[in-house]
Amino acid sequence: MDNIISLDKFEVPVGRQQIELQQIEYAAGGMPQLRLRIREGSRFTVFDIDPQTAERWGRSMLAWVQAQAAQERA
């Protein structure tokens, strides 16, 4: 049986999508992956990503947030 650990769950204020981050470890083996679940009404979008992809995605998102904060201070 796959092992799924919930890491975070929240709702986006604009659009009301529900976001859940999970760690998934497959019973068949392999590296743990980060699962991103986005719920929009009755529709789900699911991404299972490896640690390298999660790191790149996270760095890109953080850079965007920092740019937005810099613009607000200017």
PyMOL Python script that loads the backbone (N, CA, C, O; Angstrom):
from pymol import cmd

cmd.read_pdbstr("""\
ATOM      1  N   MET A   1       0.845  -1.174   0.000  1.00  0.00           N
ATOM      2  CA  MET A   1       0.000   0.000   0.000  1.00  0.00           C
ATOM      3  C   MET A   1       0.897   1.245   0.000  1.00  0.00           C
ATOM      4  O   MET A   1       1.882   1.308   0.736  1.00  0.00           O
ATOM      5  N   ASP A   2       0.551   2.219  -0.820  1.00  0.00           N
ATOM      6  CA  ASP A   2       1.297   3.476  -0.870  1.00  0.00           C
ATOM      7  C   ASP A   2       1.151   4.220   0.461  1.00  0.00           C
ATOM      8  O   ASP A   2       0.106   4.157   1.108  1.00  0.00           O
ATOM      9  N   ASN A   3       2.207   4.919   0.854  1.00  0.00           N
ATOM     10  CA  ASN A   3       2.183   5.718   2.080  1.00  0.00           C
ATOM     11  C   ASN A   3       2.075   7.193   1.694  1.00  0.00           C
ATOM     12  O   ASN A   3       2.951   7.722   1.010  1.00  0.00           O
ATOM     13  N   ILE A   4       1.008   7.854   2.130  1.00  0.00           N
ATOM     14  CA  ILE A   4       0.773   9.265   1.803  1.00  0.00           C
ATOM     15  C   ILE A   4       0.738  10.061   3.097  1.00  0.00           C
ATOM     16  O   ILE A   4      -0.013   9.745   4.020  1.00  0.00           O
ATOM     17  N   ILE A   5       1.574  11.111   3.150  1.00  0.00           N
ATOM     18  CA  ILE A   5       1.654  11.981   4.323  1.00  0.00           C
ATOM     19  C   ILE A   5       1.249  13.386   3.902  1.00  0.00           C
ATOM     20  O   ILE A   5       1.862  13.962   3.002  1.00  0.00           O
ATOM     21  N   SER A   6       0.227  13.943   4.540  1.00  0.00           N
ATOM     22  CA  SER A   6      -0.202  15.309   4.235  1.00  0.00           C
ATOM     23  C   SER A   6       0.800  16.297   4.836  1.00  0.00           C
ATOM     24  O   SER A   6       1.122  16.214   6.021  1.00  0.00           O
ATOM     25  N   LEU A   7       1.293  17.232   4.018  1.00  0.00           N
ATOM     26  CA  LEU A   7       2.267  18.219   4.460  1.00  0.00           C
ATOM     27  C   LEU A   7       1.638  19.585   4.720  1.00  0.00           C
ATOM     28  O   LEU A   7       2.025  20.282   5.658  1.00  0.00           O
ATOM     29  N   ASP A   8       0.674  19.962   3.893  1.00  0.00           N
ATOM     30  CA  ASP A   8       0.007  21.263   4.037  1.00  0.00           C
ATOM     31  C   ASP A   8      -1.270  21.235   3.219  1.00  0.00           C
ATOM     32  O   ASP A   8      -1.363  20.534   2.211  1.00  0.00           O
ATOM     33  N   LYS A   9      -2.251  22.006   3.662  1.00  0.00           N
ATOM     34  CA  LYS A   9      -3.521  22.114   2.947  1.00  0.00           C
ATOM     35  C   LYS A   9      -4.067  23.507   3.200  1.00  0.00           C
ATOM     36  O   LYS A   9      -4.129  23.961   4.343  1.00  0.00           O
ATOM     37  N   PHE A  10      -4.465  24.186   2.128  1.00  0.00           N
ATOM     38  CA  PHE A  10      -4.975  25.540   2.267  1.00  0.00           C
ATOM     39  C   PHE A  10      -5.872  25.883   1.090  1.00  0.00           C
ATOM     40  O   PHE A  10      -5.907  25.170   0.088  1.00  0.00           O
ATOM     41  N   GLU A  11      -6.595  26.986   1.228  1.00  0.00           N
ATOM     42  CA  GLU A  11      -7.491  27.460   0.167  1.00  0.00           C
ATOM     43  C   GLU A  11      -6.964  28.771  -0.377  1.00  0.00           C
ATOM     44  O   GLU A  11      -6.562  29.655   0.379  1.00  0.00           O
ATOM     45  N   VAL A  12      -6.969  28.889  -1.692  1.00  0.00           N
ATOM     46  CA  VAL A  12      -6.529  30.108  -2.354  1.00  0.00           C
ATOM     47  C   VAL A  12      -7.632  31.160  -2.193  1.00  0.00           C
ATOM     48  O   VAL A  12      -8.788  30.887  -2.517  1.00  0.00           O
ATOM     49  N   PRO A  13      -7.294  32.365  -1.697  1.00  0.00           N
ATOM     50  CA  PRO A  13      -8.339  33.377  -1.462  1.00  0.00           C
ATOM     51  C   PRO A  13      -9.072  33.805  -2.739  1.00  0.00           C
ATOM     52  O   PRO A  13     -10.290  33.980  -2.725  1.00  0.00           O
ATOM     53  N   VAL A  14      -8.346  33.968  -3.819  1.00  0.00           N
ATOM     54  CA  VAL A  14      -8.963  34.354  -5.086  1.00  0.00           C
ATOM     55  C   VAL A  14      -9.109  33.086  -5.918  1.00  0.00           C
ATOM     56  O   VAL A  14      -8.108  32.463  -6.275  1.00  0.00           O
ATOM     57  N   GLY A  15     -10.323  32.701  -6.227  1.00  0.00           N
ATOM     58  CA  GLY A  15     -10.556  31.494  -7.004  1.00  0.00           C
ATOM     59  C   GLY A  15     -11.023  30.313  -6.175  1.00  0.00           C
ATOM     60  O   GLY A  15     -11.643  29.384  -6.693  1.00  0.00           O
ATOM     61  N   ARG A  16     -10.721  30.352  -4.876  1.00  0.00           N
ATOM     62  CA  ARG A  16     -11.206  29.353  -3.920  1.00  0.00           C
ATOM     63  C   ARG A  16     -10.726  27.925  -4.206  1.00  0.00           C
ATOM     64  O   ARG A  16     -11.349  26.973  -3.736  1.00  0.00           O
ATOM     65  N   GLN A  17      -9.637  27.749  -4.963  1.00  0.00           N
ATOM     66  CA  GLN A  17      -9.103  26.411  -5.164  1.00  0.00           C
ATOM     67  C   GLN A  17      -8.541  25.889  -3.851  1.00  0.00           C
ATOM     68  O   GLN A  17      -8.017  26.656  -3.043  1.00  0.00           O
ATOM     69  N   GLN A  18      -8.650  24.601  -3.645  1.00  0.00           N
ATOM     70  CA  GLN A  18      -8.069  23.964  -2.467  1.00  0.00           C
ATOM     71  C   GLN A  18      -6.762  23.294  -2.896  1.00  0.00           C
ATOM     72  O   GLN A  18      -6.739  22.502  -3.838  1.00  0.00           O
ATOM     73  N   ILE A  19      -5.688  23.620  -2.199  1.00  0.00           N
ATOM     74  CA  ILE A  19      -4.363  23.098  -2.509  1.00  0.00           C
ATOM     75  C   ILE A  19      -3.943  22.162  -1.384  1.00  0.00           C
ATOM     76  O   ILE A  19      -4.081  22.498  -0.207  1.00  0.00           O
ATOM     77  N   GLU A  20      -3.436  20.999  -1.740  1.00  0.00           N
ATOM     78  CA  GLU A  20      -2.869  20.097  -0.741  1.00  0.00           C
ATOM     79  C   GLU A  20      -1.520  19.593  -1.240  1.00  0.00           C
ATOM     80  O   GLU A  20      -1.383  19.167  -2.386  1.00  0.00           O
ATOM     81  N   LEU A  21      -0.531  19.650  -0.357  1.00  0.00           N
ATOM     82  CA  LEU A  21       0.793  19.098  -0.630  1.00  0.00           C
ATOM     83  C   LEU A  21       0.938  17.828   0.190  1.00  0.00           C
ATOM     84  O   LEU A  21       0.671  17.817   1.392  1.00  0.00           O
ATOM     85  N   GLN A  22       1.367  16.750  -0.473  1.00  0.00           N
ATOM     86  CA  GLN A  22       1.533  15.470   0.193  1.00  0.00           C
ATOM     87  C   GLN A  22       2.882  14.863  -0.194  1.00  0.00           C
ATOM     88  O   GLN A  22       3.401  15.118  -1.281  1.00  0.00           O
ATOM     89  N   GLN A  23       3.430  14.069   0.697  1.00  0.00           N
ATOM     90  CA  GLN A  23       4.564  13.229   0.327  1.00  0.00           C
ATOM     91  C   GLN A  23       3.997  11.855   0.035  1.00  0.00           C
ATOM     92  O   GLN A  23       3.211  11.322   0.818  1.00  0.00           O
ATOM     93  N   ILE A  24       4.395  11.279  -1.095  1.00  0.00           N
ATOM     94  CA  ILE A  24       3.908   9.948  -1.439  1.00  0.00           C
ATOM     95  C   ILE A  24       5.097   9.014  -1.621  1.00  0.00           C
ATOM     96  O   ILE A  24       6.057   9.314  -2.331  1.00  0.00           O
ATOM     97  N   GLU A  25       4.993   7.882  -0.958  1.00  0.00           N
ATOM     98  CA  GLU A  25       5.988   6.823  -1.087  1.00  0.00           C
ATOM     99  C   GLU A  25       5.246   5.612  -1.633  1.00  0.00           C
ATOM    100  O   GLU A  25       4.357   5.067  -0.979  1.00  0.00           O
ATOM    101  N   TYR A  26       5.621   5.199  -2.836  1.00  0.00           N
ATOM    102  CA  TYR A  26       4.930   4.096  -3.488  1.00  0.00           C
ATOM    103  C   TYR A  26       5.362   2.756  -2.896  1.00  0.00           C
ATOM    104  O   TYR A  26       6.539   2.555  -2.598  1.00  0.00           O
ATOM    105  N   ALA A  27       4.414   1.852  -2.729  1.00  0.00           N
ATOM    106  CA  ALA A  27       4.690   0.526  -2.177  1.00  0.00           C
ATOM    107  C   ALA A  27       5.690  -0.225  -3.054  1.00  0.00           C
ATOM    108  O   ALA A  27       6.463  -1.043  -2.555  1.00  0.00           O
ATOM    109  N   ALA A  28       5.675   0.047  -4.342  1.00  0.00           N
ATOM    110  CA  ALA A  28       6.578  -0.641  -5.278  1.00  0.00           C
ATOM    111  C   ALA A  28       8.019  -0.149  -5.155  1.00  0.00           C
ATOM    112  O   ALA A  28       8.932  -0.745  -5.726  1.00  0.00           O
ATOM    113  N   GLY A  29       8.224   0.946  -4.403  1.00  0.00           N
ATOM    114  CA  GLY A  29       9.567   1.476  -4.203  1.00  0.00           C
ATOM    115  C   GLY A  29       9.816   2.735  -5.000  1.00  0.00           C
ATOM    116  O   GLY A  29       8.904   3.316  -5.589  1.00  0.00           O
ATOM    117  N   GLY A  30      11.072   3.143  -5.002  1.00  0.00           N
ATOM    118  CA  GLY A  30      11.443   4.383  -5.681  1.00  0.00           C
ATOM    119  C   GLY A  30      11.526   5.518  -4.689  1.00  0.00           C
ATOM    120  O   GLY A  30      11.220   5.367  -3.506  1.00  0.00           O
ATOM    121  N   MET A  31      11.947   6.659  -5.202  1.00  0.00           N
ATOM    122  CA  MET A  31      12.121   7.816  -4.324  1.00  0.00           C
ATOM    123  C   MET A  31      10.782   8.405  -3.908  1.00  0.00           C
ATOM    124  O   MET A  31       9.820   8.348  -4.675  1.00  0.00           O
ATOM    125  N   PRO A  32      10.704   8.968  -2.710  1.00  0.00           N
ATOM    126  CA  PRO A  32       9.488   9.696  -2.333  1.00  0.00           C
ATOM    127  C   PRO A  32       9.273  10.868  -3.287  1.00  0.00           C
ATOM    128  O   PRO A  32      10.232  11.467  -3.775  1.00  0.00           O
ATOM    129  N   GLN A  33       8.027  11.182  -3.543  1.00  0.00           N
ATOM    130  CA  GLN A  33       7.691  12.291  -4.423  1.00  0.00           C
ATOM    131  C   GLN A  33       6.772  13.256  -3.706  1.00  0.00           C
ATOM    132  O   GLN A  33       6.112  12.908  -2.727  1.00  0.00           O
ATOM    133  N   LEU A  34       6.743  14.481  -4.216  1.00  0.00           N
ATOM    134  CA  LEU A  34       5.834  15.495  -3.712  1.00  0.00           C
ATOM    135  C   LEU A  34       4.597  15.489  -4.591  1.00  0.00           C
ATOM    136  O   LEU A  34       4.685  15.637  -5.810  1.00  0.00           O
ATOM    137  N   ARG A  35       3.460  15.317  -3.968  1.00  0.00           N
ATOM    138  CA  ARG A  35       2.195  15.344  -4.710  1.00  0.00           C
ATOM    139  C   ARG A  35       1.519  16.673  -4.439  1.00  0.00           C
ATOM    140  O   ARG A  35       1.326  17.061  -3.287  1.00  0.00           O
ATOM    141  N   LEU A  36       1.164  17.363  -5.500  1.00  0.00           N
ATOM    142  CA  LEU A  36       0.417  18.611  -5.427  1.00  0.00           C
ATOM    143  C   LEU A  36      -0.974  18.319  -5.970  1.00  0.00           C
ATOM    144  O   LEU A  36      -1.136  17.938  -7.129  1.00  0.00           O
ATOM    145  N   ARG A  37      -1.983  18.504  -5.111  1.00  0.00           N
ATOM    146  CA  ARG A  37      -3.379  18.285  -5.510  1.00  0.00           C
ATOM    147  C   ARG A  37      -4.092  19.633  -5.508  1.00  0.00           C
ATOM    148  O   ARG A  37      -4.079  20.352  -4.508  1.00  0.00           O
ATOM    149  N   ILE A  38      -4.705  19.962  -6.624  1.00  0.00           N
ATOM    150  CA  ILE A  38      -5.475  21.195  -6.739  1.00  0.00           C
ATOM    151  C   ILE A  38      -6.921  20.806  -7.024  1.00  0.00           C
ATOM    152  O   ILE A  38      -7.220  20.126  -8.006  1.00  0.00           O
ATOM    153  N   ARG A  39      -7.806  21.252  -6.142  1.00  0.00           N
ATOM    154  CA  ARG A  39      -9.225  20.970  -6.329  1.00  0.00           C
ATOM    155  C   ARG A  39      -9.938  22.253  -6.717  1.00  0.00           C
ATOM    156  O   ARG A  39      -9.847  23.269  -6.027  1.00  0.00           O
ATOM    157  N   GLU A  40     -10.647  22.186  -7.829  1.00  0.00           N
ATOM    158  CA  GLU A  40     -11.472  23.307  -8.304  1.00  0.00           C
ATOM    159  C   GLU A  40     -12.887  22.761  -8.474  1.00  0.00           C
ATOM    160  O   GLU A  40     -13.213  22.153  -9.494  1.00  0.00           O
ATOM    161  N   GLY A  41     -13.710  22.984  -7.471  1.00  0.00           N
ATOM    162  CA  GLY A  41     -15.058  22.406  -7.499  1.00  0.00           C
ATOM    163  C   GLY A  41     -14.952  20.894  -7.417  1.00  0.00           C
ATOM    164  O   GLY A  41     -14.423  20.363  -6.440  1.00  0.00           O
ATOM    165  N   SER A  42     -15.450  20.190  -8.435  1.00  0.00           N
ATOM    166  CA  SER A  42     -15.376  18.725  -8.437  1.00  0.00           C
ATOM    167  C   SER A  42     -14.198  18.211  -9.267  1.00  0.00           C
ATOM    168  O   SER A  42     -14.013  17.002  -9.403  1.00  0.00           O
ATOM    169  N   ARG A  43     -13.407  19.124  -9.816  1.00  0.00           N
ATOM    170  CA  ARG A  43     -12.278  18.750 -10.677  1.00  0.00           C
ATOM    171  C   ARG A  43     -10.973  18.744  -9.874  1.00  0.00           C
ATOM    172  O   ARG A  43     -10.725  19.650  -9.080  1.00  0.00           O
ATOM    173  N   PHE A  44     -10.147  17.725 -10.084  1.00  0.00           N
ATOM    174  CA  PHE A  44      -8.849  17.624  -9.435  1.00  0.00           C
ATOM    175  C   PHE A  44      -7.744  17.641 -10.482  1.00  0.00           C
ATOM    176  O   PHE A  44      -7.876  17.043 -11.550  1.00  0.00           O
ATOM    177  N   THR A  45      -6.661  18.331 -10.167  1.00  0.00           N
ATOM    178  CA  THR A  45      -5.424  18.273 -10.939  1.00  0.00           C
ATOM    179  C   THR A  45      -4.360  17.771  -9.971  1.00  0.00           C
ATOM    180  O   THR A  45      -4.218  18.306  -8.871  1.00  0.00           O
ATOM    181  N   VAL A  46      -3.614  16.750 -10.374  1.00  0.00           N
ATOM    182  CA  VAL A  46      -2.621  16.140  -9.499  1.00  0.00           C
ATOM    183  C   VAL A  46      -1.281  16.079 -10.224  1.00  0.00           C
ATOM    184  O   VAL A  46      -1.194  15.607 -11.358  1.00  0.00           O
ATOM    185  N   PHE A  47      -0.230  16.568  -9.549  1.00  0.00           N
ATOM    186  CA  PHE A  47       1.138  16.465 -10.038  1.00  0.00           C
ATOM    187  C   PHE A  47       1.933  15.662  -9.019  1.00  0.00           C
ATOM    188  O   PHE A  47       1.882  15.963  -7.827  1.00  0.00           O
ATOM    189  N   ASP A  48       2.661  14.654  -9.459  1.00  0.00           N
ATOM    190  CA  ASP A  48       3.639  13.961  -8.623  1.00  0.00           C
ATOM    191  C   ASP A  48       5.009  14.350  -9.162  1.00  0.00           C
ATOM    192  O   ASP A  48       5.338  14.049 -10.309  1.00  0.00           O
ATOM    193  N   ILE A  49       5.812  15.024  -8.330  1.00  0.00           N
ATOM    194  CA  ILE A  49       7.089  15.533  -8.822  1.00  0.00           C
ATOM    195  C   ILE A  49       8.248  15.063  -7.946  1.00  0.00           C
ATOM    196  O   ILE A  49       8.098  14.830  -6.747  1.00  0.00           O
ATOM    197  N   ASP A  50       9.393  14.934  -8.580  1.00  0.00           N
ATOM    198  CA  ASP A  50      10.607  14.487  -7.915  1.00  0.00           C
ATOM    199  C   ASP A  50      11.238  15.653  -7.150  1.00  0.00           C
ATOM    200  O   ASP A  50      10.866  16.806  -7.371  1.00  0.00           O
ATOM    201  N   PRO A  51      12.185  15.367  -6.256  1.00  0.00           N
ATOM    202  CA  PRO A  51      12.792  16.424  -5.445  1.00  0.00           C
ATOM    203  C   PRO A  51      13.465  17.528  -6.267  1.00  0.00           C
ATOM    204  O   PRO A  51      13.381  18.697  -5.892  1.00  0.00           O
ATOM    205  N   GLN A  52      14.124  17.195  -7.366  1.00  0.00           N
ATOM    206  CA  GLN A  52      14.793  18.213  -8.180  1.00  0.00           C
ATOM    207  C   GLN A  52      13.786  19.167  -8.821  1.00  0.00           C
ATOM    208  O   GLN A  52      14.011  20.376  -8.871  1.00  0.00           O
ATOM    209  N   THR A  53      12.685  18.620  -9.304  1.00  0.00           N
ATOM    210  CA  THR A  53      11.643  19.468  -9.902  1.00  0.00           C
ATOM    211  C   THR A  53      10.985  20.333  -8.833  1.00  0.00           C
ATOM    212  O   THR A  53      10.705  21.508  -9.069  1.00  0.00           O
ATOM    213  N   ALA A  54      10.734  19.750  -7.648  1.00  0.00           N
ATOM    214  CA  ALA A  54      10.134  20.514  -6.549  1.00  0.00           C
ATOM    215  C   ALA A  54      11.046  21.670  -6.150  1.00  0.00           C
ATOM    216  O   ALA A  54      10.570  22.772  -5.877  1.00  0.00           O
ATOM    217  N   GLU A  55      12.357  21.421  -6.114  1.00  0.00           N
ATOM    218  CA  GLU A  55      13.296  22.482  -5.753  1.00  0.00           C
ATOM    219  C   GLU A  55      13.267  23.617  -6.779  1.00  0.00           C
ATOM    220  O   GLU A  55      13.222  24.791  -6.413  1.00  0.00           O
ATOM    221  N   ARG A  56      13.294  23.259  -8.058  1.00  0.00           N
ATOM    222  CA  ARG A  56      13.267  24.299  -9.106  1.00  0.00           C
ATOM    223  C   ARG A  56      11.964  25.090  -9.051  1.00  0.00           C
ATOM    224  O   ARG A  56      11.976  26.318  -9.137  1.00  0.00           O
ATOM    225  N   TRP A  57      10.857  24.397  -8.909  1.00  0.00           N
ATOM    226  CA  TRP A  57       9.544  25.042  -8.837  1.00  0.00           C
ATOM    227  C   TRP A  57       9.498  25.973  -7.627  1.00  0.00           C
ATOM    228  O   TRP A  57       9.056  27.117  -7.732  1.00  0.00           O
ATOM    229  N   GLY A  58       9.958  25.474  -6.475  1.00  0.00           N
ATOM    230  CA  GLY A  58       9.957  26.278  -5.255  1.00  0.00           C
ATOM    231  C   GLY A  58      10.832  27.515  -5.373  1.00  0.00           C
ATOM    232  O   GLY A  58      10.435  28.595  -4.935  1.00  0.00           O
ATOM    233  N   ARG A  59      12.015  27.375  -5.956  1.00  0.00           N
ATOM    234  CA  ARG A  59      12.904  28.529  -6.134  1.00  0.00           C
ATOM    235  C   ARG A  59      12.278  29.575  -7.057  1.00  0.00           C
ATOM    236  O   ARG A  59      12.384  30.776  -6.807  1.00  0.00           O
ATOM    237  N   SER A  60      11.629  29.111  -8.118  1.00  0.00           N
ATOM    238  CA  SER A  60      10.969  30.037  -9.053  1.00  0.00           C
ATOM    239  C   SER A  60       9.832  30.786  -8.367  1.00  0.00           C
ATOM    240  O   SER A  60       9.662  31.988  -8.573  1.00  0.00           O
ATOM    241  N   MET A  61       9.065  30.087  -7.561  1.00  0.00           N
ATOM    242  CA  MET A  61       7.959  30.729  -6.847  1.00  0.00           C
ATOM    243  C   MET A  61       8.490  31.727  -5.824  1.00  0.00           C
ATOM    244  O   MET A  61       7.952  32.827  -5.693  1.00  0.00           O
ATOM    245  N   LEU A  62       9.534  31.352  -5.104  1.00  0.00           N
ATOM    246  CA  LEU A  62      10.125  32.249  -4.113  1.00  0.00           C
ATOM    247  C   LEU A  62      10.704  33.499  -4.770  1.00  0.00           C
ATOM    248  O   LEU A  62      10.553  34.601  -4.242  1.00  0.00           O
ATOM    249  N   ALA A  63      11.364  33.338  -5.915  1.00  0.00           N
ATOM    250  CA  ALA A  63      11.910  34.492  -6.634  1.00  0.00           C
ATOM    251  C   ALA A  63      10.786  35.441  -7.063  1.00  0.00           C
ATOM    252  O   ALA A  63      10.942  36.661  -7.006  1.00  0.00           O
ATOM    253  N   TRP A  64       9.664  34.879  -7.488  1.00  0.00           N
ATOM    254  CA  TRP A  64       8.530  35.715  -7.890  1.00  0.00           C
ATOM    255  C   TRP A  64       7.991  36.493  -6.683  1.00  0.00           C
ATOM    256  O   TRP A  64       7.709  37.686  -6.790  1.00  0.00           O
ATOM    257  N   VAL A  65       7.849  35.819  -5.542  1.00  0.00           N
ATOM    258  CA  VAL A  65       7.351  36.476  -4.328  1.00  0.00           C
ATOM    259  C   VAL A  65       8.291  37.610  -3.920  1.00  0.00           C
ATOM    260  O   VAL A  65       7.839  38.701  -3.572  1.00  0.00           O
ATOM    261  N   GLN A  66       9.585  37.352  -3.962  1.00  0.00           N
ATOM    262  CA  GLN A  66      10.552  38.380  -3.588  1.00  0.00           C
ATOM    263  C   GLN A  66      10.496  39.569  -4.540  1.00  0.00           C
ATOM    264  O   GLN A  66      10.642  40.710  -4.100  1.00  0.00           O
ATOM    265  N   ALA A  67      10.290  39.332  -5.829  1.00  0.00           N
ATOM    266  CA  ALA A  67      10.167  40.426  -6.800  1.00  0.00           C
ATOM    267  C   ALA A  67       8.916  41.254  -6.519  1.00  0.00           C
ATOM    268  O   ALA A  67       8.940  42.480  -6.635  1.00  0.00           O
ATOM    269  N   GLN A  68       7.820  40.584  -6.147  1.00  0.00           N
ATOM    270  CA  GLN A  68       6.581  41.302  -5.831  1.00  0.00           C
ATOM    271  C   GLN A  68       6.777  42.171  -4.597  1.00  0.00           C
ATOM    272  O   GLN A  68       6.327  43.317  -4.564  1.00  0.00           O
ATOM    273  N   ALA A  69       7.447  41.633  -3.583  1.00  0.00           N
ATOM    274  CA  ALA A  69       7.705  42.403  -2.350  1.00  0.00           C
ATOM    275  C   ALA A  69       8.590  43.594  -2.642  1.00  0.00           C
ATOM    276  O   ALA A  69       8.379  44.672  -2.087  1.00  0.00           O
ATOM    277  N   ALA A  70       9.586  43.417  -3.511  1.00  0.00           N
ATOM    278  CA  ALA A  70      10.481  44.530  -3.863  1.00  0.00           C
ATOM    279  C   ALA A  70       9.710  45.641  -4.581  1.00  0.00           C
ATOM    280  O   ALA A  70       9.967  46.823  -4.354  1.00  0.00           O
ATOM    281  N   GLN A  71       8.776  45.266  -5.438  1.00  0.00           N
ATOM    282  CA  GLN A  71       7.964  46.261  -6.156  1.00  0.00           C
ATOM    283  C   GLN A  71       7.074  47.035  -5.180  1.00  0.00           C
ATOM    284  O   GLN A  71       6.868  48.238  -5.339  1.00  0.00           O
ATOM    285  N   GLU A  72       6.553  46.342  -4.182  1.00  0.00           N
ATOM    286  CA  GLU A  72       5.681  47.000  -3.208  1.00  0.00           C
ATOM    287  C   GLU A  72       6.461  48.012  -2.372  1.00  0.00           C
ATOM    288  O   GLU A  72       5.918  49.043  -1.977  1.00  0.00           O
ATOM    289  N   ARG A  73       7.743  47.716  -2.101  1.00  0.00           N
ATOM    290  CA  ARG A  73       8.573  48.627  -1.304  1.00  0.00           C
ATOM    291  C   ARG A  73       9.027  49.824  -2.123  1.00  0.00           C
ATOM    292  O   ARG A  73       9.357  50.868  -1.559  1.00  0.00           O
ATOM    293  N   ALA A  74       9.049  49.691  -3.450  1.00  0.00           N
ATOM    294  CA  ALA A  74       9.554  50.779  -4.307  1.00  0.00           C
ATOM    295  C   ALA A  74       8.553  51.912  -4.451  1.00  0.00           C
ATOM    296  O   ALA A  74       8.829  52.895  -5.138  1.00  0.00           O
TER     297      ALA A  74
END
""", "prot")
cmd.dss("prot")
cmd.show_as("cartoon", "prot")
cmd.util.cbc("prot")
cmd.orient("prot")
